[in-house]
Amino acid sequence: MKINRKYKKIILPILLLVVMGGIFLSGFYLGNSNRPPRNRQTLAYSEEARQAFLNGDRESFDFNLYFEVWNSIKSNHFSKNQIKERDLFYGSLEGLAGATDDPYTVFMDPELTTEFYQDLAGTFEGIGAEVGKRDDMITIVAPLEGMPAQKAGLRAGDKVYAINGESALGLTVTQAVKKIRGPKGTTVTLTIIRGEAKPFDVEIVRDKIVIASVETEMRSDGYYVIRITNFNDDTEALFNQAINDILTKSPKGIILDLRNNPGGYLETAVFVASEWIEDGLVVAEQFGENRRNEHFSNQRARLKDFATVVLINEGSASASEIVAGALRDYKEATIIGMKSFGKGSVQAVKDLSDGSSLKLTVAHWLTPAGDQINEKGIEPDITVDFTEEDIKNEKDPQFDRALEFLKTGK
């Protein structure tokens, strides 16, 4: 079942999908000034803030100060003839969002907003990885399988020290995105810090990225592998095909691989988890202390009788953490790998009149057991690392451990 993207909630982890083409997603309510608002809670939140402002529940500011600064820059700056008013205006709105000190609240100009929606369709140009901000540094969240970033050797958790020789320290994710992304065939050089090693350069040739979000394999040993790279527009239909294949072939067990999956549509995450969870809460969104949205299983649960292992790692975030957390809480799967990224906040996205948009954090989400995942992540039941040496030797100890568990039960 495919649902129009404008009427779905989105929950990708970090702030911007840098490399896949543009904006990264985080758990959103999509709205548009030209269509009826789709989420009353988001509107109520905005109205409360507006009324508080009108009622004087704020510090006193003279907003003429904004124009004093504007006019001073335009009149006196050394490069005043080269400074574009558009850049001043949108830059001030970026600063307004950035003043929240929340990496997931961001203003997106019309170009970034267009890229944001293109990314959801699963086709874009870039290096094929997601980035966010961690410990005040631009960080690779998840290089996508088979994409330029992974082929060049980038790994989840790599810190970006410089972009094309220019320091990335102090950059917002939006600024980093603009520097890293670019058209197919062009090259970007990232200076990477990995662990305690010295910084090193990685040269990446950008390409067109076209991704089918679900890949499957019926192994000769009788086990079925489902890899979900994102929870995107095509995921529900492809996942449904995989289920029909499973029901026909009756495998001994299932490996659900969510490694380096940065997230996607909330509704799709609930759809996937519901194929194991027969009845009950899948995820809850907490809006402050007294307001909560709950999302329940659709009660299909066609896979509940199959032994299942879920693979996660440091690049598993948001929607993938919802699925892993729900299956863990209901004991429908064993979680193997490394602790997930820990992206558990929800953003409201408002389309603005000029084609730009504002993404604003409005809630945190909780697993069925009530666990807060934001900044904590999902801890695996069985911890298995994936080292540099494993990569060089083309080994996958996490996948091997999943097979061993399904075969032996321990």
Residue pairs with C-beta under 8 A, 6 or more apart in sequence:
1 236
1 237
1 240
1 271
2 233
2 234
2 236
2 237
3 236
3 267
5 30
5 117
5 120
5 121
5 233
5 265
6 30
6 32
6 35
6 38
7 30
7 38
8 30
8 265
8 266
8 267
8 268
9 27
9 28
9 29
9 30
9 265
9 266
9 267
9 346
10 25
10 26
10 27
10 28
10 30
10 120
10 263
10 264
10 265
10 266
10 349
11 25
11 26
11 27
11 28
11 231
11 263
11 264
11 265
11 266
11 269
11 318
11 319
11 322
11 343
11 346
11 365
12 24
12 25
12 26
12 27
12 130
12 230
12 262
12 263
12 264
12 317
12 318
12 319
12 343
13 24
13 26
13 130
13 132
13 141
13 262
13 263
13 317
13 318
13 341
13 343
14 24
14 26
14 103
14 104
14 130
14 131
14 132
14 133
14 139
14 141
14 173
14 262
14 317
14 341
14 343
15 24
15 26
15 103
15 104
15 106
15 132
15 133
15 173
15 174
16 22
16 23
16 24
16 106
16 112
16 131
16 132
16 173
16 174
16 176
16 177
17 23
17 24
17 25
17 116
17 119
17 130
17 131
17 177
17 262
18 24
18 126
18 127
18 129
18 130
18 131
18 173
18 176
18 177
18 180
18 181
19 126
19 127
19 128
19 129
19 130
19 131
19 149
19 180
19 181
20 119
20 124
20 126
20 127
20 128
20 129
20 130
20 144
20 147
20 209
21 115
21 118
21 119
21 124
21 125
21 126
21 181
21 209
22 112
22 114
22 115
22 116
22 118
22 119
22 124
22 126
22 177
22 181
23 108
23 112
23 113
23 115
23 116
23 119
23 177
24 119
24 130
24 131
24 132
24 141
24 173
24 262
25 116
25 119
25 120
25 263
25 264
26 104
26 263
26 318
26 343
26 345
26 346
26 347
26 359
27 263
27 266
27 285
27 318
27 343
27 345
27 346
27 347
27 363
27 365
28 346
28 347
28 348
28 349
28 359
29 38
29 39
29 42
29 346
29 347
29 348
29 349
29 362
30 38
30 349
30 351
31 37
31 38
31 39
31 42
31 348
31 349
31 350
31 351
32 351
33 350
33 351
33 352
33 353
34 351
37 43
39 348
41 287
41 291
41 293
41 362
42 348
42 350
42 362
45 287
45 348
45 362
46 350
52 58
66 92
70 88
73 80
73 83
73 88
74 80
74 83
74 85
74 88
77 83
90 107
90 109
90 356
93 107
93 356
94 106
94 107
94 172
94 174
96 107
97 105
97 106
97 107
97 358
97 359
97 360
98 105
98 106
98 172
100 361
102 361
103 132
103 133
103 173
104 345
104 347
104 359
104 361
105 347
105 359
105 360
105 361
106 172
106 173
106 174
106 358
106 359
107 356
107 357
107 358
107 359
108 116
108 174
108 356
108 357
108 358
108 359
109 356
110 354
110 355
110 356
112 174
112 177
112 356
113 351
113 355
113 356
113 357
114 355
115 124
115 181
116 357
118 124
120 232
120 233
120 264
121 232
121 233
122 210
122 211
122 212
122 213
122 230
122 232
122 233
122 234
123 208
123 209
123 210
123 211
124 208
124 209
125 181
125 182
125 183
125 184
125 206
125 207
125 208
125 209
126 148
126 180
126 181
126 182
126 206
126 207
126 209
127 147
127 148
127 149
127 152
127 154
127 180
127 181
127 188
127 204
127 206
127 207
128 143
128 144
128 146
128 147
128 148
128 149
128 150
128 207
128 209
129 140
129 141
129 142
129 143
129 144
129 147
129 149
129 150
129 154
130 140
130 141
130 142
130 144
130 262
130 315
131 138
131 139
131 140
131 141
131 160
131 173
131 176
131 177
131 180
132 138
132 139
132 141
132 173
132 343
133 139
133 172
133 173
135 159
137 159
137 160
137 161
137 168
137 169
137 193
138 159
138 160
138 168
138 171
138 173
138 176
139 157
139 158
139 159
139 160
140 149
140 154
140 155
140 156
140 157
140 158
140 159
140 160
140 192
141 156
141 262
141 315
141 317
141 341
142 156
142 260
142 261
142 262
142 315
142 316
142 317
143 149
143 150
143 154
143 155
143 156
143 260
143 315
144 150
144 209
144 211
144 229
144 260
145 227
145 229
145 260
147 207
147 209
147 211
148 204
148 205
148 206
148 207
149 204
152 202
152 203
152 204
153 202
154 190
154 192
154 202
154 204
155 194
155 391
156 260
156 313
156 314
156 315
156 341
157 194
157 314
157 315
158 192
158 193
158 194
159 192
159 193
159 194
160 168
160 176
160 180
160 190
160 191
160 192
161 167
161 168
161 169
161 191
161 192
161 193
161 199
162 168
162 190
162 191
162 199
163 171
163 176
163 179
163 180
163 188
163 189
163 190
163 191
164 179
164 188
164 189
165 189
165 191
166 179
168 176
168 179
168 191
171 179
179 188
180 188
180 190
181 206
182 188
182 206
183 206
184 206
184 207
184 208
185 205
185 206
185 207
186 205
186 206
187 203
187 204
187 205
187 206
188 203
188 204
188 206
189 201
189 202
189 203
189 204
190 201
190 202
190 204
191 199
191 200
191 201
191 202
192 199
192 200
192 201
192 202
193 199
194 200
211 229
211 230
211 232
212 234
212 238
213 228
213 229
213 230
213 231
213 232
213 234
213 235
213 238
213 264
214 226
214 227
214 228
214 229
214 234
214 235
214 238
214 239
214 241
214 242
215 226
215 227
215 229
216 224
216 225
216 226
216 227
216 241
216 242
216 245
217 224
217 225
218 224
218 245
218 249
218 251
219 225
221 252
221 403
222 251
222 252
222 253
223 251
223 252
223 253
223 254
223 255
223 403
223 406
224 245
224 246
224 249
224 251
224 253
224 254
224 255
225 254
225 255
225 257
226 239
226 242
226 254
226 255
226 256
226 257
227 257
228 235
228 239
228 256
228 257
228 258
228 261
228 272
228 320
229 260
229 261
230 261
230 262
230 263
230 264
231 261
231 263
231 264
231 265
231 268
231 269
231 272
231 319
231 320
232 264
232 265
232 268
235 264
235 265
235 268
235 272
236 268
236 271
239 271
239 272
239 275
243 275
243 302
243 303
246 254
246 303
246 306
247 302
251 306
252 307
252 406
253 306
253 307
253 308
253 309
253 406
254 303
254 306
254 307
254 308
254 309
255 308
255 309
255 311
255 399
255 402
255 403
255 406
256 308
256 309
256 310
256 311
256 323
256 327
256 333
257 311
257 399
258 310
258 311
258 312
258 316
258 320
258 323
258 324
259 311
259 312
259 313
259 315
259 316
259 337
259 398
260 313
260 315
260 316
261 315
261 316
261 317
261 319
261 320
262 315
262 316
262 317
262 318
262 320
262 341
263 269
263 317
263 318
263 319
263 320
263 321
263 343
264 318
264 319
265 319
266 283
266 295
266 319
266 322
268 319
269 282
269 283
269 319
269 320
269 322
269 323
270 282
270 283
270 295
270 296
270 297
270 298
270 322
271 298
272 323
273 282
273 283
273 297
273 322
273 323
273 326
273 327
274 282
274 297
274 298
274 299
274 300
274 301
275 300
275 301
275 302
275 303
275 304
276 301
276 303
276 304
276 308
276 327
276 330
276 332
276 333
277 297
277 301
277 304
277 326
277 327
277 330
277 332
278 297
278 299
278 301
278 304
279 296
279 297
279 299
279 301
280 296
280 297
280 330
280 368
281 294
281 295
281 296
281 297
281 368
282 295
282 296
282 297
282 322
282 326
282 368
283 294
283 295
283 322
283 325
283 326
283 365
283 366
283 367
283 368
284 292
284 293
284 294
284 295
284 365
284 366
284 368
284 370
285 292
285 293
285 294
285 295
285 346
285 363
285 364
285 365
285 366
286 292
286 363
286 364
286 365
286 366
287 293
287 362
287 363
288 363
293 363
304 332
307 406
308 327
308 332
308 333
308 334
309 333
309 334
309 335
309 336
309 402
309 405
309 406
310 323
310 324
310 327
310 328
310 333
310 334
310 335
310 336
311 336
311 337
311 398
311 399
311 402
312 320
312 321
312 324
312 335
312 336
312 337
312 338
312 339
312 340
312 378
312 380
313 337
313 338
313 340
313 386
313 398
314 338
314 339
314 340
314 341
315 341
316 324
316 337
316 340
316 341
316 378
317 340
317 341
317 342
317 343
318 341
318 343
318 344
320 340
321 340
321 341
321 342
321 343
321 344
321 373
321 377
321 378
322 365
322 367
324 333
324 335
324 340
324 378
325 367
325 368
325 371
325 373
325 378
326 367
326 368
327 333
327 335
328 335
328 367
328 378
328 381
329 367
329 368
329 369
329 371
330 368
334 381
334 382
334 405
335 378
335 379
335 380
335 381
335 382
336 380
336 381
336 382
336 384
336 398
336 401
336 402
336 405
337 380
337 383
337 384
337 386
337 398
338 380
338 383
338 384
338 385
338 386
338 398
339 377
339 378
339 379
339 380
339 383
340 373
340 377
340 378
341 377
342 373
342 374
342 375
342 376
342 377
343 373
343 374
344 364
344 365
344 366
344 372
344 373
344 374
344 375
344 376
345 361
345 363
345 364
345 365
345 374
346 361
346 362
346 363
346 364
346 365
347 359
347 360
347 361
347 362
348 359
348 360
348 362
349 357
349 358
349 359
349 360
350 357
350 358
350 360
351 357
352 358
364 372
364 374
365 373
365 374
366 372
366 373
367 373
382 401
382 405
384 397
384 398
384 401
385 397
386 396
386 397
386 398
390 396
390 397
